[in-house]
Amino acid sequence: MKKMPIYSFLLLLLLLAVWEGAAATLSELVLPAPSVILKTLIEGLSSGYFTQHIYRTVTEVSLGLLFGGLLGFITGILMGEITFLRKLLFPYIVASQAVPKLALAPLFILWFGFGMTSKVVITALVCFFPLLESTVTAIQSSDKQKQELFKMMGATRLQTLIHLKIPAGMPGILAGLRVSVVLAVVGAVVGEFIGGSEGLGALIIATQAMMDTPLMFAALLLLTIFGMILYLIVSWFEKKWSKRYQKEI
């Protein structure tokens, strides 16, 4: 298992070499070489050209994750604990998630304007369901014997939830958060595609008009790096929590 990162790195080098060779036979407008994209990225970062776009997208993703994740977590706990509420709301929540967010984006922009609010709302909605579903599943799958033990010791329902169900279900909840952080980047970019003058998504749309393919790939690379960083942060917390919980057990 320790050798896998080396193999992955070697595969990356091979793909980049093939890409570089293929780009040499094509126009830069069609497929820019990795070296050209890297040069564009470095120049854009050093000159501050990307700064406002990165800040805008990072802010939209962070706020969308905060509001969507918090709402999904709280709603998931309530639905996991209250059977009636789960049966009442779950069909409507599933139906709402079946509607493509790309189709709703113009409507949100009409309601909330072209500013940051519409992008945050879209991002929050995208993040909401994965965390909701994972939280409901985690709360419901709590160990029944341990629940009986808590009950015998006189623990209230709230105490059982706080000290047993949520800690035990946290790995599953964080797994849902891992999905949400990746989708959050997609949600913010979709909102910027539809209506936005700032952000990496808006920059990608602008590069189409400018016919600047290297700049487009540089923006895509920044989005990829940002999404991977968020994913790795959540994965790190998930591993730390699992080790801590296993020690406590």
C-alpha positions as CSV (number, residue, x, y, z in Angstrom):
1,M,0.0,0.0,0.0
2,K,2.9,2.4,0.7
3,K,4.1,2.0,-2.9
4,M,0.8,3.2,-4.4
5,P,1.5,6.9,-4.2
6,I,4.8,6.2,-6.1
7,Y,2.9,4.4,-8.8
8,S,0.3,7.2,-8.9
9,F,3.1,9.8,-9.3
10,L,4.8,7.8,-12.0
11,L,1.4,7.5,-13.8
12,L,1.0,11.2,-13.5
13,L,4.4,11.9,-15.1
14,L,3.6,9.5,-17.9
15,L,0.3,11.2,-18.6
16,L,1.9,14.6,-18.6
17,A,4.6,13.4,-20.9
18,V,2.0,12.0,-23.4
19,W,0.0,15.2,-23.1
20,E,3.1,17.4,-23.7
21,G,3.9,15.3,-26.8
22,A,0.4,15.4,-28.1
23,A,0.1,19.2,-27.6
24,A,3.2,19.7,-29.7
25,T,1.3,18.4,-32.7
26,L,-1.8,20.6,-32.1
27,S,-2.7,24.2,-31.9
28,E,-2.4,25.8,-28.4
29,L,-6.0,26.9,-28.9
30,V,-7.1,23.2,-29.1
31,L,-4.8,21.7,-26.5
32,P,-2.2,23.7,-24.6
33,A,0.8,21.8,-23.3
34,P,1.2,21.3,-19.5
35,S,4.3,23.5,-19.5
36,V,2.3,26.3,-21.1
37,I,-0.5,25.9,-18.6
38,L,1.9,25.9,-15.7
39,K,3.6,29.1,-17.0
40,T,0.2,30.7,-17.3
41,L,-0.8,29.6,-13.8
42,I,2.5,30.9,-12.2
43,E,2.2,34.3,-14.1
44,G,-1.4,34.7,-13.0
45,L,-0.7,33.9,-9.4
46,S,2.4,36.1,-9.2
47,S,0.7,39.1,-10.9
48,G,-2.4,38.7,-8.7
49,Y,-4.7,38.1,-11.7
50,F,-6.2,35.0,-10.0
51,T,-6.5,36.5,-6.6
52,Q,-10.0,38.0,-6.7
53,H,-11.4,35.0,-8.6
54,I,-9.9,32.5,-6.1
55,Y,-11.2,34.6,-3.2
56,R,-14.7,34.7,-4.6
57,T,-14.9,31.0,-5.3
58,V,-13.4,30.0,-2.0
59,T,-15.8,32.3,-0.1
60,E,-18.8,30.9,-2.0
61,V,-17.7,27.3,-1.4
62,S,-17.0,28.0,2.3
63,L,-20.3,29.7,3.0
64,G,-22.3,27.1,1.0
65,L,-20.6,24.3,2.9
66,L,-21.3,26.0,6.2
67,F,-25.0,26.7,5.6
68,G,-25.7,23.6,3.6
69,G,-23.7,21.3,5.8
70,L,-25.1,22.7,9.0
71,L,-28.7,22.4,7.8
72,G,-28.1,18.9,6.5
73,F,-26.5,17.8,9.7
74,I,-29.3,19.2,12.0
75,T,-32.1,18.0,9.7
76,G,-30.4,14.6,9.5
77,I,-30.3,14.3,13.3
78,L,-33.9,15.3,13.6
79,M,-35.0,12.9,10.9
80,G,-32.9,10.1,12.4
81,E,-34.4,10.6,15.8
82,I,-38.0,11.3,14.9
83,T,-39.6,8.6,12.7
84,F,-42.7,10.6,11.9
85,L,-40.5,13.5,10.7
86,R,-38.4,11.2,8.6
87,K,-41.4,9.6,6.9
88,L,-43.0,13.0,6.3
89,L,-40.0,14.9,4.8
90,F,-37.8,12.3,3.2
91,P,-39.9,11.8,0.0
92,Y,-40.0,15.6,-0.6
93,I,-36.3,15.9,0.0
94,V,-35.5,13.1,-2.4
95,A,-37.8,14.7,-5.0
96,S,-36.1,18.0,-4.6
97,Q,-32.7,16.4,-5.2
98,A,-33.9,14.8,-8.4
99,V,-34.2,18.2,-9.9
100,P,-30.9,19.2,-11.6
101,K,-29.3,22.1,-9.9
102,L,-28.1,23.5,-13.2
103,A,-31.8,23.9,-14.2
104,L,-32.6,25.7,-11.0
105,A,-29.5,28.1,-11.2
106,P,-31.2,30.7,-13.4
107,L,-34.2,30.8,-11.1
108,F,-32.0,31.3,-8.0
109,I,-30.2,34.1,-9.9
110,L,-33.5,35.7,-10.7
111,W,-34.6,35.5,-7.0
112,F,-31.3,36.4,-5.3
113,G,-29.5,38.4,-8.0
114,F,-26.2,38.1,-9.7
115,G,-24.2,38.6,-6.5
116,M,-22.7,36.1,-4.2
117,T,-26.0,35.1,-2.5
118,S,-27.3,33.1,-5.4
119,K,-24.1,31.1,-5.7
120,V,-24.0,30.4,-1.9
121,V,-27.6,29.2,-2.1
122,I,-26.9,26.8,-5.0
123,T,-23.7,25.5,-3.3
124,A,-25.6,25.0,0.0
125,L,-28.4,23.0,-1.8
126,V,-25.8,20.8,-3.5
127,C,-24.1,20.1,-0.1
128,F,-27.3,19.6,1.8
129,F,-28.4,16.1,0.7
130,P,-25.2,14.0,1.0
131,L,-24.7,15.2,4.6
132,L,-28.4,14.8,5.4
133,E,-28.5,11.2,4.1
134,S,-25.2,10.1,5.8
135,T,-26.4,11.7,9.1
136,V,-29.7,9.9,9.0
137,T,-28.0,6.6,8.3
138,A,-25.4,7.1,11.0
139,I,-28.0,8.0,13.7
140,Q,-30.3,5.0,12.7
141,S,-27.4,2.5,12.6
142,S,-26.3,3.2,16.2
143,D,-25.6,0.0,18.3
144,K,-28.9,-1.1,19.8
145,Q,-27.2,-2.9,22.7
146,K,-25.3,0.3,23.7
147,Q,-28.5,2.3,23.5
148,E,-30.2,-0.2,25.9
149,L,-27.1,0.2,28.2
150,F,-27.5,4.0,28.2
151,K,-31.2,3.6,28.9
152,M,-30.5,1.3,31.8
153,M,-28.0,3.8,33.2
154,G,-30.8,6.5,33.2
155,A,-29.5,8.5,30.2
156,T,-32.0,10.7,28.6
157,R,-32.7,10.6,24.8
158,L,-30.7,13.8,24.3
159,Q,-27.7,12.4,26.3
160,T,-27.8,9.2,24.3
161,L,-27.8,11.2,21.1
162,I,-24.9,13.4,22.1
163,H,-22.7,10.8,23.9
164,L,-23.4,7.7,21.8
165,K,-25.2,8.2,18.4
166,I,-23.4,11.2,17.1
167,P,-19.8,10.1,18.2
168,A,-20.4,6.6,16.9
169,G,-21.9,7.8,13.6
170,M,-19.3,10.5,13.0
171,P,-17.2,8.4,10.5
172,G,-20.3,8.0,8.4
173,I,-21.2,11.6,8.7
174,L,-17.7,12.7,7.7
175,A,-17.9,10.4,4.7
176,G,-21.0,12.4,3.6
177,L,-19.1,15.6,4.2
178,R,-16.3,14.3,1.9
179,V,-18.9,14.0,-0.9
180,S,-20.3,17.4,0.0
181,V,-17.0,19.3,-0.2
182,V,-16.4,18.0,-3.8
183,L,-19.9,18.9,-4.8
184,A,-19.6,22.3,-3.2
185,V,-17.0,23.3,-5.7
186,V,-19.2,22.1,-8.5
187,G,-22.2,24.0,-7.2
188,A,-20.2,27.3,-6.9
189,V,-18.8,26.9,-10.4
190,V,-22.3,26.2,-11.8
191,G,-23.6,29.4,-10.3
192,E,-20.7,31.4,-11.7
193,F,-21.3,29.8,-15.1
194,I,-24.9,31.0,-15.2
195,G,-24.3,34.5,-13.9
196,G,-21.2,35.9,-12.4
197,S,-18.4,38.4,-13.1
198,E,-16.0,37.1,-10.5
199,G,-14.9,33.6,-9.5
200,L,-13.0,30.8,-11.3
201,G,-16.2,29.6,-13.0
202,A,-16.8,33.1,-14.4
203,L,-13.2,33.2,-15.5
204,I,-13.6,29.9,-17.4
205,I,-16.6,31.4,-19.3
206,A,-14.6,34.6,-20.0
207,T,-11.7,32.5,-21.5
208,Q,-14.1,31.1,-24.0
209,A,-14.8,34.6,-25.3
210,M,-11.1,35.5,-25.2
211,M,-10.2,32.1,-26.8
212,D,-7.5,31.7,-24.2
213,T,-7.3,28.0,-23.7
214,P,-4.2,28.0,-21.4
215,L,-5.9,30.4,-19.0
216,M,-9.0,28.1,-19.0
217,F,-6.9,25.1,-18.1
218,A,-5.1,27.1,-15.4
219,A,-8.4,28.0,-13.8
220,L,-9.5,24.4,-14.0
221,L,-6.3,23.3,-12.4
222,L,-6.9,25.8,-9.5
223,L,-10.4,24.4,-9.0
224,T,-9.0,20.8,-9.0
225,I,-6.4,21.7,-6.4
226,F,-8.9,23.5,-4.2
227,G,-11.3,20.5,-4.4
228,M,-8.6,18.1,-3.5
229,I,-7.4,20.2,-0.6
230,L,-10.9,20.2,0.9
231,Y,-11.3,16.5,0.3
232,L,-7.9,15.7,2.0
233,I,-8.8,17.9,5.0
234,V,-12.1,16.1,5.6
235,S,-10.4,12.7,5.1
236,W,-7.7,13.7,7.6
237,F,-10.4,14.6,10.2
238,E,-12.2,11.3,9.5
239,K,-9.1,9.2,10.1
240,K,-8.3,11.2,13.3
241,W,-11.8,10.8,14.6
242,S,-11.9,7.1,13.9
243,K,-8.6,6.5,15.7
244,R,-9.8,8.6,18.7
245,Y,-13.1,6.8,18.9
246,Q,-11.6,3.4,18.7
247,K,-9.2,4.2,21.5
248,E,-12.2,5.4,23.7
249,I,-14.0,2.2,23.0
